[in-house]
Amino acid sequence: MQRIQKSAFIGELTSNKAEMLALEAKEILGEKDCVFVFPTCKTCFESKLIVGSFDQERLKERKYFISGA
């Protein structure tokens, strides 16, 4: 996972690993916290809009991404 903001991460996950992460997060998080896991296809991710500077070369071959806030 690569940190893209203080509490936001992006990286490649299989569907199984995303489900495992969600289960682990559920055990750790309190009732007032949450984690968002957004699956996206390569085509959808390629149409993203980024404002500011970010090294997009490191993300070209990813299939799944996670972002937590």
C-alpha positions in Angstrom: 0.0 0.0 0.0 1.2 3.5 -0.7 0.1 6.4 1.4 -1.5 9.2 -0.7 -2.7 11.3 2.2 -2.5 11.2 6.0 -5.2 8.5 6.3 -5.7 7.4 2.6 -3.8 4.6 1.0 -3.8 3.1 -2.5 -2.5 -0.2 -3.7 -3.2 -3.6 -5.3 -5.3 -6.1 -3.5 -7.0 -9.3 -4.6 -10.7 -9.7 -3.8 -9.8 -12.2 -1.0 -7.2 -9.8 0.5 -9.7 -6.9 0.4 -12.2 -9.1 2.3 -9.6 -10.2 4.8 -8.6 -6.5 5.4 -12.3 -5.6 5.9 -12.6 -8.3 8.5 -9.5 -7.3 10.3 -10.5 -3.6 10.3 -13.9 -4.5 11.7 -12.2 -6.2 14.7 -9.9 -3.1 15.3 -12.2 -0.2 14.6 -14.4 1.4 17.2 -18.0 2.2 16.6 -17.3 5.7 15.4 -14.6 4.8 12.9 -14.8 3.4 9.4 -12.8 2.2 6.5 -13.8 2.5 2.8 -12.6 -0.1 0.3 -13.3 0.9 -3.2 -12.7 -1.8 -5.9 -12.1 -0.4 -9.3 -11.2 -1.8 -12.7 -8.2 -0.6 -14.6 -10.3 1.3 -17.2 -12.2 3.1 -14.5 -9.1 4.0 -12.5 -7.4 5.4 -15.7 -10.2 7.9 -16.0 -9.5 9.4 -12.5 -8.8 13.1 -12.0 -5.9 14.1 -9.8 -5.4 17.7 -8.7 -1.9 18.4 -7.6 1.3 16.3 -7.9 1.3 12.5 -7.7 3.6 9.9 -9.2 1.1 8.0 -11.4 3.7 5.8 -13.0 3.8 3.6 -9.9 0.1 2.8 -10.3 -0.2 2.0 -14.0 -0.5 -1.8 -13.6 -2.8 -2.0 -10.6 -6.1 -3.9 -10.7 -7.5 -3.2 -7.2 -7.1 -0.2 -5.0 -7.8 0.7 -1.4 -8.5 4.0 0.1 -9.1 4.6 3.8 -10.2 7.7 5.5 
